[in-house]
């Protein structure tokens, strides 16, 4: 029998699993879909958790589909933490069904609705990219702490302590973003990227954000869209565009070539981490490092004043 999507769901539904929050080991075994969730869960959970991320560096969560190995890991985990807000579009049916047997929590669904952005192309849904603004991500961090405390009440004080430390760092990162991005000249505060992942970022820090694709990388940018954006680049004399680590750069390349054909030079301002963090073992593979990199890269490329290696002096050389 072919191993297809229906088979995936039947495995999850039929797996023999323990009741919710009945744990077989000293540490909570957690599977997180994205690196941002995994890193935050590790920071809050500390020694009480073992966290596995399904999606590593360069992986696009909009298009990701669970593998056999993923299904095995999730059905054996004590907790499955996923983002929600339709980020894991291809996995959502599986994750919802898994919740009938396992504690499977869409942690961003706890976000207050009045801080979320809707999108005209996606009726009834919200932009999922809330991690782009540290103070918004703290809503998710608090939900993760709540879920961990429910699972392991005796460690709740430790989780609260770790959450407070993480919040202190996130607040410092928020302040760094506000001060550093404000050094970019007002006329240059235009962020052109491969897909529309920076809506919250733009709203928070006062930048116009232009994504070639929509909020999901599953959408396609047609020739008319590319042509319109090329004309805009030339007319407004926008000189930098940004590629993303988890999205193909072909549309950005088409824009640059189109602008060059009209004698307007557009350079690559740098690579941003949009839907996935940096390579394992690096500072950029942490939530703080990921956003530090983005803020620093954007401000530097658009004419702002930035520290050589970011807020904490930890960014890779050349970031």
Backbone as CSV, one residue per row, in Angstrom:
resi,resn,N_x,N_y,N_z,CA_x,CA_y,CA_z,C_x,C_y,C_z
1,UNK,0.850,-1.203,0.000,0.000,0.000,0.000,0.880,1.245,0.000
2,UNK,0.623,2.238,-0.862,1.426,3.462,-0.872,1.364,4.160,0.477
3,UNK,2.499,4.735,0.872,2.550,5.442,2.155,2.176,6.892,1.912
4,UNK,0.867,7.169,1.945,0.392,8.498,1.585,-0.120,9.247,2.805
5,UNK,-0.724,10.423,2.547,-1.158,11.300,3.641,-2.217,10.640,4.514
6,UNK,-3.146,9.877,3.879,-4.168,9.204,4.663,-3.542,8.161,5.588
7,UNK,-2.519,7.510,5.093,-1.820,6.528,5.916,-1.150,7.207,7.105
8,UNK,-0.559,8.412,6.877,0.027,9.177,7.977,-0.983,9.388,9.100
9,UNK,-2.167,9.836,8.696,-3.191,10.163,9.695,-3.673,8.917,10.417
10,UNK,-3.758,7.804,9.708,-4.227,6.582,10.352,-3.225,6.081,11.381
11,UNK,-1.931,6.298,11.111,-0.914,5.911,12.097,-1.100,6.689,13.383
12,UNK,-1.298,8.007,13.243,-1.468,8.840,14.435,-2.713,8.451,15.204
13,UNK,-3.802,8.159,14.479,-5.062,7.836,15.132,-5.007,6.482,15.825
14,UNK,-4.239,5.559,15.243,-4.246,4.205,15.784,-3.106,3.884,16.719
15,UNK,-2.177,4.841,16.898,-1.028,4.562,17.742,-1.448,4.331,19.185
16,UNK,-0.749,3.427,19.860,-1.007,3.180,21.273,-0.200,4.175,22.070
17,UNK,-0.874,5.047,22.782,-0.204,6.125,23.494,-0.736,6.213,24.910
18,UNK,0.044,6.919,25.734,-0.354,7.097,27.125,-1.362,8.219,27.251
19,UNK,-2.106,8.278,28.356,-3.033,9.389,28.566,-2.282,10.713,28.628
20,UNK,-2.999,11.801,28.470,-2.393,13.124,28.488,-1.654,13.369,29.802
21,UNK,-0.403,13.849,29.652,0.427,14.257,30.779,0.766,13.136,31.749
22,UNK,0.676,11.884,31.336,1.211,10.789,32.134,2.594,10.490,31.583
23,UNK,3.647,10.791,32.331,4.996,10.798,31.809,5.753,9.556,32.251
24,UNK,6.574,9.047,31.323,7.288,7.799,31.584,8.727,8.039,31.995
25,UNK,9.199,9.253,31.962,10.591,9.531,32.274,10.694,10.807,33.089
26,UNK,11.897,11.073,33.628,12.093,12.255,34.448,11.962,13.541,33.649
27,UNK,12.412,13.530,32.415,12.333,14.731,31.596,11.145,14.652,30.645
28,UNK,10.610,15.821,30.334,9.544,15.904,29.345,10.150,15.779,27.951
29,UNK,9.673,14.841,27.204,10.132,14.676,25.824,9.198,15.475,24.919
30,UNK,9.759,16.502,24.299,8.972,17.457,23.522,9.406,17.414,22.067
31,UNK,8.444,17.394,21.187,8.703,17.603,19.764,8.094,18.948,19.388
32,UNK,8.903,19.813,18.791,8.446,21.127,18.329,8.576,21.160,16.816
33,UNK,7.639,21.818,16.170,7.710,21.859,14.711,8.833,22.776,14.233
34,UNK,8.913,23.985,14.758,9.900,24.943,14.259,11.044,25.131,15.239
35,UNK,12.140,25.660,14.724,13.277,25.943,15.579,12.990,27.019,16.601
36,UNK,12.160,27.994,16.245,11.857,29.076,17.179,11.125,28.538,18.409
37,UNK,10.166,27.637,18.182,9.447,27.027,19.303,10.391,26.141,20.102
38,UNK,11.209,25.356,19.414,12.120,24.436,20.101,13.091,25.196,21.002
39,UNK,13.686,26.259,20.488,14.651,27.019,21.278,13.987,27.650,22.493
40,UNK,12.793,28.187,22.309,12.078,28.813,23.423,11.696,27.775,24.473
41,UNK,11.276,26.597,24.034,10.933,25.531,24.981,12.168,25.073,25.767
42,UNK,13.313,25.032,25.099,14.548,24.656,25.813,14.917,25.712,26.840
43,UNK,14.775,26.981,26.475,15.118,28.049,27.406,14.233,28.019,28.640
44,UNK,12.969,27.779,28.448,12.031,27.785,29.571,12.091,26.469,30.335
45,UNK,12.235,25.372,29.625,12.214,24.059,30.266,13.494,23.700,30.984
46,UNK,14.625,24.191,30.486,15.899,23.884,31.116,16.164,22.390,31.181
47,UNK,16.650,21.941,32.329,17.023,20.539,32.514,15.805,19.617,32.586
48,UNK,14.616,20.177,32.642,13.404,19.361,32.759,12.900,18.850,31.411
49,UNK,13.515,19.294,30.312,12.978,18.941,28.998,14.063,18.416,28.061
50,UNK,13.624,17.594,27.126,14.420,17.212,25.956,13.583,17.601,24.745
51,UNK,14.142,18.455,23.899,13.356,19.025,22.807,13.960,18.652,21.451
52,UNK,13.115,18.172,20.581,13.501,17.878,19.206,12.712,18.782,18.272
53,UNK,13.406,19.436,17.355,12.742,20.258,16.338,12.623,19.460,15.047
54,UNK,11.441,19.466,14.460,11.245,18.749,13.204,11.881,19.489,12.031
55,UNK,11.813,20.812,12.051,12.250,21.617,10.905,13.532,22.357,11.262
56,UNK,14.576,22.054,10.561,15.859,22.664,10.830,16.119,23.900,10.010
57,UNK,17.380,24.296,9.947,17.791,25.479,9.212,17.416,25.355,7.736
58,UNK,16.858,26.425,7.194,16.535,26.458,5.780,15.262,25.751,5.371
59,UNK,14.503,25.222,6.337,13.284,24.478,6.032,12.085,25.427,6.047
60,UNK,11.249,25.307,5.039,10.063,26.153,4.896,8.868,25.477,5.571
61,UNK,8.354,26.010,6.688,7.244,25.353,7.391,5.926,25.396,6.637
62,UNK,5.758,26.356,5.737,4.517,26.446,4.977,4.313,25.209,4.098
63,UNK,5.405,24.658,3.594,5.324,23.554,2.643,5.734,22.212,3.246
64,UNK,6.182,22.206,4.496,6.731,20.990,5.096,5.639,19.945,5.346
65,UNK,5.959,18.713,5.005,5.062,17.582,5.287,5.767,16.610,6.210
66,UNK,5.025,16.049,7.133,5.615,15.131,8.097,6.123,13.863,7.411
67,UNK,7.244,13.352,7.923,7.833,12.120,7.422,7.463,10.969,8.358
68,UNK,7.814,9.758,7.978,7.585,8.610,8.868,8.299,8.817,10.198
69,UNK,9.543,9.296,10.121,10.317,9.528,11.342,9.645,10.576,12.220
70,UNK,9.117,11.632,11.612,8.413,12.663,12.370,7.203,12.081,13.096
71,UNK,6.456,11.251,12.403,5.247,10.672,12.987,5.600,9.807,14.192
72,UNK,6.647,9.024,14.052,7.091,8.194,15.168,7.481,9.063,16.357
73,UNK,8.256,10.126,16.095,8.694,11.012,17.179,7.515,11.673,17.867
74,UNK,6.551,12.152,17.090,5.409,12.855,17.678,4.498,11.931,18.467
75,UNK,4.300,10.715,17.996,3.407,9.807,18.714,4.059,9.250,19.981
76,UNK,5.367,9.386,20.102,6.073,8.929,21.308,6.383,10.061,22.279
77,UNK,6.209,11.291,21.864,6.557,12.434,22.707,5.538,12.637,23.817
78,UNK,5.980,13.275,24.892,5.047,13.686,25.946,4.239,14.903,25.512
79,UNK,4.901,15.812,24.779,4.253,17.025,24.299,4.657,17.279,22.853
80,UNK,3.716,17.742,22.064,4.011,18.243,20.717,3.602,19.712,20.695
81,UNK,4.561,20.566,20.437,4.316,22.010,20.385,4.438,22.467,18.939
82,UNK,3.360,23.032,18.422,3.390,23.543,17.059,2.885,24.964,17.047
83,UNK,3.120,25.660,15.958,2.869,27.094,15.943,1.385,27.414,15.823
84,UNK,0.728,26.840,14.821,-0.659,27.208,14.555,-0.745,28.426,13.651
85,UNK,-1.911,29.064,13.615,-2.179,30.192,12.719,-1.899,29.800,11.267
86,UNK,-2.047,28.526,10.987,-1.902,27.952,9.646,-0.476,28.056,9.113
87,UNK,0.519,28.186,10.012,1.910,28.173,9.540,2.252,26.808,8.943
88,UNK,1.944,25.738,9.697,2.246,24.379,9.240,1.085,23.863,8.392
89,UNK,0.848,24.535,7.280,-0.368,24.298,6.498,-0.519,22.842,6.065
90,UNK,0.579,22.213,5.661,0.506,20.845,5.147,0.428,19.804,6.259
91,UNK,0.687,20.218,7.491,0.673,19.298,8.635,-0.528,19.484,9.534
92,UNK,-1.292,20.535,9.332,-2.288,20.931,10.323,-3.309,19.832,10.595
93,UNK,-3.799,19.172,9.560,-4.790,18.120,9.773,-4.225,17.013,10.656
94,UNK,-2.991,16.626,10.383,-2.338,15.606,11.197,-2.201,16.058,12.647
95,UNK,-1.747,17.297,12.868,-1.501,17.792,14.216,-2.797,17.919,15.017
96,UNK,-3.856,18.336,14.369,-5.155,18.425,15.043,-5.639,17.039,15.441
97,UNK,-5.487,16.095,14.541,-5.922,14.734,14.843,-5.073,14.115,15.945
98,UNK,-3.780,14.439,15.942,-2.885,13.931,16.976,-3.317,14.382,18.367
99,UNK,-3.932,15.557,18.466,-4.347,16.099,19.761,-5.389,15.234,20.449
100,UNK,-6.046,14.348,19.719,-7.011,13.457,20.345,-6.315,12.379,21.174
101,UNK,-5.041,12.148,20.892,-4.293,11.080,21.551,-3.117,11.585,22.367
102,UNK,-2.584,12.714,21.981,-1.400,13.272,22.613,-1.652,14.742,22.919
103,UNK,-0.866,15.302,23.833,-0.968,16.730,24.084,-0.255,17.454,22.956
104,UNK,-1.028,17.961,22.043,-0.530,18.632,20.844,-1.094,20.046,20.860
105,UNK,-0.218,21.026,21.079,-0.676,22.389,21.373,-0.175,23.379,20.321
106,UNK,-1.086,24.104,19.659,-0.675,25.191,18.756,-0.422,26.458,19.573
107,UNK,0.828,26.695,19.940,1.145,27.687,20.971,0.859,29.125,20.541
108,UNK,0.901,29.420,19.245,0.606,30.788,18.808,-0.890,31.063,18.746
109,UNK,-1.704,30.023,18.813,-3.145,30.243,18.837,-3.595,30.934,20.118
110,UNK,-2.709,31.002,21.113,-3.030,31.716,22.357,-2.826,33.221,22.226
111,UNK,-2.329,33.677,21.085,-2.093,35.116,20.889,-3.400,35.900,20.990
112,UNK,-3.393,37.061,21.639,-4.586,37.918,21.611,-4.923,38.301,20.174
113,UNK,-6.178,38.162,19.821,-6.551,38.419,18.432,-6.364,39.879,18.020
114,UNK,-6.381,40.792,18.984,-6.270,42.203,18.605,-4.845,42.612,18.228
115,UNK,-3.859,41.733,18.416,-2.495,42.060,17.994,-2.134,41.375,16.684
116,UNK,-3.026,40.520,16.184,-2.730,39.767,14.966,-3.125,40.549,13.719
117,UNK,-2.386,40.274,12.649,-2.658,40.890,11.360,-3.438,39.915,10.493
118,UNK,-4.501,40.397,9.898,-5.200,39.600,8.900,-4.569,39.888,7.545
119,UNK,-4.992,39.144,6.530,-4.428,39.341,5.201,-5.533,39.191,4.182
120,UNK,-5.575,40.114,3.233,-6.676,40.136,2.274,-6.726,38.883,1.402
121,UNK,-5.592,38.202,1.257,-5.562,37.001,0.420,-5.976,35.737,1.172
122,UNK,-6.139,35.837,2.493,-6.406,34.648,3.301,-7.570,34.930,4.250
123,UNK,-8.752,34.805,3.738,-9.938,35.112,4.521,-10.063,34.255,5.763
124,UNK,-10.295,34.897,6.891,-10.498,34.178,8.137,-9.237,33.675,8.795
125,UNK,-8.081,34.018,8.240,-6.815,33.569,8.819,-5.942,34.776,9.147
126,UNK,-4.952,34.534,10.006,-4.041,35.590,10.428,-2.628,35.301,9.931
127,UNK,-1.858,36.356,9.815,-0.440,36.235,9.497,0.239,35.486,10.657
128,UNK,0.936,34.378,10.379,1.516,33.589,11.475,2.880,34.074,11.955
129,UNK,3.510,35.042,11.299,4.921,35.347,11.534,5.146,36.243,12.753
130,UNK,4.565,35.877,13.882,4.615,36.733,15.072,5.987,36.752,15.735
131,UNK,6.848,35.772,15.442,8.170,35.723,16.073,9.060,36.878,15.629
132,UNK,8.683,37.593,14.583,9.515,38.683,14.079,9.611,39.859,15.046
133,UNK,8.709,39.935,16.018,8.725,41.024,17.010,8.860,40.394,18.400
134,UNK,9.960,40.667,19.105,10.186,40.004,20.395,9.040,40.144,21.395
135,UNK,8.445,41.319,21.490,7.388,41.476,22.488,6.148,40.661,22.122
136,UNK,5.929,40.402,20.830,4.832,39.516,20.432,5.185,38.062,20.729
137,UNK,6.424,37.700,20.486,6.838,36.312,20.728,6.698,35.933,22.200
138,UNK,6.747,36.907,23.072,6.604,36.594,24.498,5.222,36.028,24.818
139,UNK,4.203,36.359,24.048,2.899,35.705,24.237,3.039,34.198,24.029
140,UNK,3.804,33.818,23.022,4.026,32.398,22.744,4.873,31.769,23.841
141,UNK,5.908,32.483,24.288,6.763,31.967,25.354,5.957,31.705,26.622
142,UNK,5.045,32.598,26.947,4.224,32.403,28.153,3.288,31.207,28.000
143,UNK,2.788,31.009,26.782,1.943,29.839,26.552,2.752,28.555,26.682
144,UNK,3.969,28.554,26.182,4.836,27.380,26.340,5.087,27.114,27.828
145,UNK,5.355,28.163,28.588,5.573,27.993,30.033,4.329,27.441,30.711
146,UNK,3.167,27.901,30.287,1.917,27.399,30.864,1.739,25.906,30.586
147,UNK,2.005,25.510,29.353,1.848,24.104,28.979,2.850,23.231,29.739
148,UNK,4.091,23.697,29.860,5.093,22.929,30.602,4.718,22.805,32.073
149,UNK,4.194,23.877,32.644,3.813,23.848,34.053,2.635,22.922,34.294
150,UNK,1.721,22.841,33.341,0.611,21.905,33.466,1.106,20.463,33.387
151,UNK,2.112,20.256,32.559,2.653,18.907,32.402,3.514,18.489,33.581
152,UNK,4.224,19.421,34.175,5.137,19.117,35.276,4.969,20.173,36.357
153,UNK,3.889,20.115,37.142,3.603,21.161,38.124,4.713,21.371,39.144
154,UNK,5.408,20.301,39.501,6.446,20.433,40.522,7.634,21.269,40.046
155,UNK,7.746,21.491,38.737,8.839,22.303,38.184,8.372,23.688,37.777
156,UNK,7.158,24.047,38.149,6.580,25.319,37.689,7.412,26.523,38.119
157,UNK,7.988,26.482,39.309,8.808,27.609,39.760,10.041,27.776,38.877
158,UNK,10.655,26.661,38.502,11.813,26.732,37.604,11.410,27.306,36.255
159,UNK,10.273,26.858,35.745,9.810,27.374,34.451,9.570,28.878,34.530
160,UNK,8.995,29.333,35.633,8.735,30.765,35.795,10.037,31.562,35.841
161,UNK,11.044,31.017,36.518,12.342,31.684,36.600,12.996,31.775,35.229
162,UNK,12.952,30.679,34.489,13.556,30.659,33.152,12.801,31.591,32.195
163,UNK,11.482,31.621,32.327,10.681,32.507,31.490,11.050,33.961,31.754
164,UNK,11.218,34.315,33.027,11.576,35.694,33.366,12.931,36.073,32.775
165,UNK,13.897,35.150,32.804,15.214,35.421,32.223,15.119,35.595,30.712
166,UNK,14.316,34.748,30.077,14.131,34.841,28.630,13.440,36.152,28.271
167,UNK,12.472,36.554,29.078,11.760,37.806,28.810,12.693,39.006,28.928
168,UNK,13.625,38.956,29.870,14.603,40.039,30.000,15.422,40.179,28.722
169,UNK,15.859,39.049,28.159,16.620,39.084,26.913,15.755,39.566,25.743
170,UNK,14.516,39.106,25.702,13.615,39.523,24.623,13.329,41.016,24.696
171,UNK,13.186,41.542,25.904,12.953,42.981,26.060,14.163,43.784,25.588
172,UNK,15.364,43.278,25.895,16.579,43.952,25.428,16.651,43.921,23.902
173,UNK,16.248,42.804,23.310,16.236,42.681,21.856,15.212,43.625,21.236
174,UNK,14.059,43.745,21.870,13.032,44.684,21.405,13.590,46.115,21.393
175,UNK,14.250,46.485,22.468,14.831,47.828,22.566,15.921,48.026,21.519
176,UNK,16.740,46.997,21.313,17.790,47.071,20.288,17.164,47.307,18.908
177,UNK,16.075,46.597,18.625,15.392,46.795,17.351,14.873,48.206,17.199
178,UNK,14.250,48.716,18.245,13.671,50.065,18.182,14.743,51.123,17.946
179,UNK,15.865,51.021,18.665,16.898,52.047,18.562,17.721,51.904,17.272
180,UNK,18.068,50.682,16.909,18.929,50.465,15.749,18.193,50.736,14.447
181,UNK,16.982,50.242,14.333,16.224,50.437,13.091,15.820,51.895,12.902
182,UNK,15.765,52.645,13.987,15.452,54.073,13.891,16.602,54.878,13.306
183,UNK,17.806,54.287,13.211,18.936,55.012,12.626,18.906,54.991,11.098
184,UNK,18.030,54.181,10.516,17.894,54.147,9.055,17.135,55.394,8.607
185,UNK,17.613,56.094,7.579,16.881,57.271,7.087,15.437,56.926,6.754
186,UNK,14.536,57.822,7.054,13.103,57.561,6.878,12.781,57.110,5.464
187,UNK,13.376,57.741,4.468,13.070,57.419,3.073,13.544,56.035,2.665
188,UNK,14.463,55.462,3.440,15.036,54.157,3.097,14.350,53.005,3.825
189,UNK,13.354,53.284,4.602,12.734,52.227,5.414,11.721,51.415,4.602
190,UNK,12.250,50.747,3.601,11.468,49.875,2.736,12.132,48.506,2.746
191,UNK,11.398,47.490,3.139,11.933,46.142,3.270,11.306,45.259,2.195
192,UNK,12.082,44.954,1.170,11.618,44.131,0.059,12.200,42.734,0.209
193,UNK,11.317,41.732,0.363,11.758,40.364,0.623,11.019,39.371,-0.272
194,UNK,11.456,38.105,-0.178,10.923,37.071,-1.055,9.450,36.787,-0.795
195,UNK,9.036,36.716,0.479,7.613,36.538,0.767,7.233,37.401,1.955
196,UNK,5.959,37.554,2.179,5.452,38.568,3.098,5.508,38.077,4.538
197,UNK,6.748,37.879,5.036,6.937,37.351,6.391,7.202,38.437,7.420
198,UNK,7.320,39.691,6.984,7.785,40.743,7.880,6.712,41.792,8.177
199,UNK,5.446,41.386,8.084,4.373,42.327,8.346,4.370,42.861,9.758
200,UNK,4.547,41.987,10.741,4.588,42.441,12.146,5.822,43.302,12.387
201,UNK,6.938,42.905,11.796,8.177,43.662,11.898,7.963,45.087,11.381
202,UNK,7.370,45.189,10.199,7.153,46.508,9.615,6.229,47.371,10.448
203,UNK,5.150,46.777,10.931,4.207,47.529,11.761,4.871,48.021,13.038
204,UNK,5.680,47.183,13.647,6.295,47.517,14.929,7.375,48.582,14.796
205,UNK,8.201,48.467,13.762,9.385,49.315,13.670,9.266,50.420,12.620
206,UNK,8.095,50.539,11.988,7.870,51.651,11.078,8.502,51.481,9.711
207,UNK,8.432,50.279,9.158,8.984,49.993,7.837,7.871,49.573,6.886
208,UNK,7.978,50.016,5.653,7.102,49.511,4.611,7.648,48.165,4.164
209,UNK,6.811,47.152,4.166,7.243,45.802,3.823,6.586,45.375,2.530
210,UNK,7.395,44.893,1.610,6.898,44.428,0.316,7.394,42.997,0.117
211,UNK,6.472,42.059,0.102,6.825,40.670,-0.158,6.410,40.300,-1.571
212,UNK,7.305,39.637,-2.293,6.969,39.263,-3.668,5.830,38.249,-3.662
213,UNK,5.934,37.254,-2.763,4.843,36.310,-2.571,4.005,36.759,-1.380
214,UNK,2.898,36.042,-1.141,2.034,36.362,-0.005,2.627,35.865,1.304
215,UNK,1.787,35.761,2.336,2.282,35.335,3.644,2.630,33.856,3.665
216,UNK,2.177,33.104,2.674,2.579,31.707,2.531,3.462,31.576,1.304
217,UNK,4.538,30.803,1.417,5.403,30.564,0.268,4.733,29.665,-0.750
218,UNK,3.567,29.114,-0.419,2.824,28.286,-1.359,2.215,29.126,-2.483
219,UNK,2.065,30.432,-2.241,1.542,31.304,-3.290,2.635,31.567,-4.322
220,UNK,2.234,31.881,-5.528,3.184,32.117,-6.605,3.172,33.588,-7.005
221,UNK,4.349,34.092,-7.339,4.460,35.468,-7.835,4.449,35.425,-9.354
222,UNK,3.403,35.978,-9.957,3.279,35.958,-11.405,4.145,37.003,-12.074
223,UNK,4.234,36.905,-13.398,5.051,37.837,-14.164,4.555,39.268,-14.009
224,UNK,3.253,39.451,-13.921,2.714,40.805,-13.749,3.157,41.412,-12.429
225,UNK,3.157,40.581,-11.367,3.604,41.054,-10.056,5.073,41.469,-10.103
226,UNK,5.912,40.650,-10.716,7.333,40.970,-10.823,7.524,42.271,-11.597
227,UNK,6.812,42.406,-12.714,6.938,43.606,-13.547,6.523,44.859,-12.789
228,UNK,5.435,44.757,-12.022,4.955,45.901,-11.239,5.984,46.305,-10.182
229,UNK,6.586,45.315,-9.537,7.574,45.606,-8.502,8.846,46.191,-9.095
230,UNK,9.242,45.716,-10.245,10.411,46.297,-10.916,10.175,47.779,-11.172
231,UNK,9.017,48.116,-11.700,8.697,49.527,-11.963,8.721,50.345,-10.682
232,UNK,8.236,49.755,-9.592,8.231,50.457,-8.316,9.662,50.699,-7.822
233,UNK,10.527,49.680,-7.946,11.920,49.829,-7.528,12.596,50.978,-8.264
234,UNK,12.361,51.028,-9.567,12.986,52.061,-10.388,12.427,53.443,-10.047
235,UNK,11.106,53.529,-9.947,10.463,54.819,-9.691,10.850,55.391,-8.331
236,UNK,10.926,54.508,-7.322,11.203,54.986,-5.961,12.677,54.920,-5.603
237,UNK,13.497,54.452,-6.542,14.951,54.380,-6.354,15.328,53.518,-5.138
238,UNK,14.621,52.414,-4.978,14.936,51.476,-3.904,16.151,50.662,-4.326
239,UNK,17.176,50.640,-3.479,18.451,50.067,-3.893,18.823,48.743,-3.274
240,UNK,17.966,48.173,-2.403,18.336,46.910,-1.756,17.116,46.008,-1.611
241,UNK,17.342,44.722,-1.798,16.326,43.695,-1.565,16.986,42.591,-0.746
242,UNK,16.157,41.808,-0.061,16.687,40.799,0.852,16.210,39.408,0.460
243,UNK,17.133,38.460,0.486,16.764,37.062,0.279,16.478,36.440,1.641
244,UNK,15.845,35.274,1.621,15.482,34.586,2.860,16.089,33.193,2.864
245,UNK,16.501,32.747,4.027,17.211,31.477,4.133,16.344,30.278,3.787
246,UNK,15.033,30.401,3.923,14.145,29.258,3.705,13.291,29.392,2.446
247,UNK,13.592,30.399,1.602,12.797,30.651,0.399,13.745,30.810,-0.784
248,UNK,13.383,30.249,-1.913,14.189,30.385,-3.129,14.408,31.861,-3.461
249,UNK,15.602,32.162,-3.997,15.905,33.557,-4.343,15.590,33.889,-5.799
250,UNK,14.892,32.997,-6.511,14.684,33.217,-7.942,13.861,34.476,-8.224
251,UNK,12.870,34.778,-7.383,12.062,35.971,-7.629,12.844,37.256,-7.358
252,UNK,13.683,37.223,-6.320,14.532,38.382,-6.045,15.500,38.590,-7.209
253,UNK,16.059,37.500,-7.720,16.973,37.610,-8.863,16.266,38.208,-10.074
254,UNK,15.014,37.798,-10.293,14.247,38.344,-11.417,14.025,39.837,-11.250
255,UNK,13.772,40.275,-10.009,13.592,41.710,-9.757,14.866,42.485,-10.056
256,UNK,15.987,41.959,-9.580,17.262,42.653,-9.780,17.586,42.760,-11.270
257,UNK,17.347,41.665,-11.996,17.605,41.677,-13.434,16.668,42.648,-14.154
258,UNK,15.400,42.682,-13.738,14.450,43.595,-14.356,14.805,45.041,-14.117
259,UNK,15.258,45.347,-12.887,15.667,46.722,-12.579,16.913,47.097,-13.370
260,UNK,17.846,46.156,-13.495,19.076,46.425,-14.254,18.760,46.738,-15.712
261,UNK,17.741,46.078,-16.247,17.339,46.329,-17.633,16.825,47.754,-17.818
262,UNK,16.428,48.386,-16.702,15.986,49.782,-16.747,17.053,50.724,-16.169
263,UNK,18.302,50.204,-16.131,19.460,50.982,-15.660,19.344,51.416,-14.201
264,UNK,18.705,50.566,-13.404,18.634,50.828,-11.954,19.297,49.676,-11.216
265,UNK,20.232,50.000,-10.354,20.997,48.979,-9.641,20.354,48.643,-8.297
266,UNK,20.011,47.369,-8.123,19.491,46.870,-6.847,20.442,45.794,-6.354
267,UNK,20.889,45.914,-5.121,21.809,44.931,-4.555,21.079,44.034,-3.555
268,UNK,21.691,42.899,-3.247,21.189,42.029,-2.189,21.639,42.608,-0.855
269,UNK,20.680,43.011,-0.037,21.012,43.616,1.249,21.490,42.619,2.284
270,UNK,21.280,41.341,2.000,21.687,40.287,2.923,20.643,39.192,2.954
271,UNK,20.973,38.128,3.648,20.042,37.011,3.820,19.394,37.110,5.192
272,UNK,18.074,37.053,5.219,17.327,37.136,6.465,16.793,35.761,6.845
273,UNK,16.628,35.554,8.139,15.974,34.345,8.629,14.491,34.664,8.780
274,UNK,13.687,34.078,7.928,12.259,34.372,7.966,11.495,33.277,8.704
275,UNK,11.447,32.077,8.147,10.649,30.992,8.725,11.489,29.919,9.399
276,UNK,12.792,30.073,9.384,13.684,29.105,10.028,14.905,29.854,10.554
277,UNK,15.555,29.277,11.559,16.709,29.918,12.176,17.990,29.502,11.456
278,UNK,19.130,29.878,12.034,20.425,29.581,11.444,20.857,28.143,11.676
279,UNK,22.073,27.839,11.230,22.608,26.474,11.315,22.802,26.057,12.767
280,UNK,22.569,24.786,13.039,22.716,24.246,14.392,24.079,24.606,14.978
281,UNK,24.064,24.953,16.256,25.301,25.244,16.953,25.769,26.681,16.848
282,UNK,25.067,27.495,16.081,25.450,28.902,15.941,24.551,29.788,16.806
283,UNK,25.005,31.001,17.044,24.192,31.986,17.757,22.895,32.252,17.001
284,UNK,22.979,32.247,15.662,21.806,32.494,14.840,20.808,31.343,14.873
285,UNK,21.181,30.232,15.496,20.261,29.105,15.679,19.482,29.219,16.977
286,UNK,19.582,30.373,17.637,18.745,30.675,18.796,17.737,31.744,18.386
287,UNK,16.635,31.821,19.125,15.649,32.848,18.800,16.268,34.242,18.892
288,UNK,16.995,34.523,19.976,17.601,35.838,20.154,18.575,36.128,19.017
289,UNK,19.401,35.156,18.663,20.379,35.343,17.601,19.741,35.547,16.245
290,UNK,18.674,34.823,15.983,17.958,34.957,14.704,17.459,36.380,14.492
291,UNK,16.793,36.930,15.510,16.213,38.261,15.372,17.296,39.334,15.436
292,UNK,18.315,39.132,16.248,19.471,40.034,16.274,20.071,40.135,14.870
293,UNK,20.238,38.985,14.220,20.776,38.964,12.851,19.894,39.767,11.899
294,UNK,18.596,39.546,11.959,17.687,40.248,11.037,17.728,41.757,11.247
295,UNK,17.621,42.176,12.492,17.634,43.611,12.791,18.932,44.242,12.311
296,UNK,20.044,43.605,12.633,21.353,44.152,12.294,21.563,44.197,10.781
297,UNK,21.169,43.108,10.098,21.349,43.033,8.650,20.509,44.078,7.923
298,UNK,19.263,44.225,8.340,18.371,45.190,7.691,18.864,46.618,7.909
299,UNK,19.174,46.953,9.151,19.613,48.321,9.451,20.902,48.663,8.713
300,UNK,21.848,47.733,8.693,23.123,48.001,8.013,22.916,48.211,6.510
301,UNK,22.135,47.343,5.883,21.952,47.408,4.430,21.221,48.671,3.992
302,UNK,20.347,49.188,4.862,19.539,50.347,4.485,20.116,51.669,4.992
303,UNK,21.351,51.626,5.474,22.031,52.871,5.815,21.991,53.259,7.265
304,UNK,21.621,52.332,8.148,21.596,52.625,9.573,22.958,52.424,10.220
305,UNK,23.027,52.725,11.495,24.249,52.561,12.280,24.080,51.348,13.186
306,UNK,24.963,50.351,13.029,24.802,49.104,13.781,26.138,48.672,14.368
307,UNK,26.105,47.944,15.496,27.334,47.332,16.007,27.851,46.309,14.996
308,UNK,29.154,46.130,14.947,29.763,45.254,13.949,29.178,43.858,13.982
309,UNK,28.964,43.309,15.179,28.470,41.932,15.278,27.196,41.849,16.121
310,UNK,26.364,42.866,15.980,25.035,42.795,16.554,24.937,43.190,18.006
311,UNK,23.751,42.998,18.557,23.429,43.424,19.914,24.371,42.840,20.945
312,UNK,24.662,41.560,20.841,25.478,40.868,21.838,26.897,40.602,21.382
313,UNK,27.267,41.117,20.217,28.615,40.869,19.702,28.849,39.422,19.320
314,UNK,27.778,38.689,19.038,27.889,37.248,18.781,27.582,36.840,17.337
315,UNK,27.129,37.774,16.525,26.797,37.401,15.153,28.052,36.955,14.411
316,UNK,27.839,36.034,13.476,28.959,35.577,12.656,29.547,36.743,11.890
317,UNK,30.846,36.711,11.684,31.504,37.757,10.923,30.877,37.865,9.548
318,UNK,30.575,39.090,9.137,29.951,39.305,7.844,28.442,39.315,7.877
319,UNK,27.834,39.025,9.056,26.370,39.042,9.159,25.848,40.457,9.034
